[in-house]
Amino acid sequence: MKVLIADDEPLARSRLREQLDELANLGMAIELVAEAGDGQAAIEAAQHQRPDVALLDIRMPGVDGIEAALQMAQWPTPPAVIFVTAYDEHALQAFDAHAIDYLLKPIRPERLRTALERAGMLTLAQRDALGGQEEAALSVTYRGSLRRIPLDEVVYLRAGQKYVEVCHQQGLALLDESLKSIEERFPGQFLRIHRNALVIPQRMRELSRGDDGRALLLLDGSDEQLEISRRHLPDVRRLLKL
C-alpha cells in the first residue's frame, strides 16, 4: 500500500511517518511514497506517485485538504482519502470530499491502523463515490434474516433501548450497533440531529415547528418527522440553506 502524507506542520508529518514505520514493522504492507506541506503539493505528488492512500490534513495554506481531496476524486483512479485533523467540525465536508475516514489528532495508533486496513480493502471501483456498495452498507436484521442495506438507501437511524432502528427505502430494519460506532465507521456520511438519531444529510427536506415548539425534520423517503435537539439545530439550518 503506497501512502502519501500531507500536513503543513513538519512535526505532524514526522509523527505520522513514525506511526507508519511502526505499522510496517508490525507486518502491514506500507510504503511512504511522498510527503507534502500543502494541498497543491499533495495533488502534484499524488499525480506523480499514484499513492493508494492519501493522509491529508484539512487546514493547510493555499489549497486545503478538502479541495485537494475533491480534485483527486475526479481522477479515474483516485487514492483513498483519510483526513487527519485537529478539528472535528469538518465531518460534513469530508463526506462531500469522498473521505473513507476522519482521524482526530492526536492520532491513536489503533485508529490509524483501522483506517489503513479499511483503505486497503477497497477496490478501484469501490473508491469511486465513497467506496461503493460493499463498503458503504449496513448489516441489519430485516424480516428475520440478515441483509446489507447500502447507505444510499438509508433515510435515518434512531436508537432504541436495545437496537438501532434503520429506516430505509424498503421499510424498517434493526441494527445491533451504537450510533457512535456507526458515525466512526462512516465519518461524515450521517448528520446527528438528536442524541438518539442520525440522518442522511442529502435526504433533509423540510424544517418545521411542532405544536409544542419542538423543531422537527422531514426527510425524503419517510413521512415521519424527527425531533431535532437545540444543540444540533444550527447544523440542520445551515445545511438546508446550502
Beta strands, then each sheet from edge to edge (+ up, - down):
strand 1: 2-6
strand 2: 31-36
strand 3: 53-56
strand 4: 80-85
strand 5: 101-104
strand 6: 137-142
strand 7: 145-150
strand 8: 154-159
strand 9: 164-168
strand 10: 171-175
strand 11: 191-194
strand 12: 197-199
strand 13: 204-209
strand 14: 215-219
strand 15: 225-228
sheet 1: 2+ 1+ 3+ 4+ 5+
sheet 2: 6+ 7-
sheet 3: 10+ 9- 8+ 12- 11+
sheet 4: 13+ 14- 15+
end
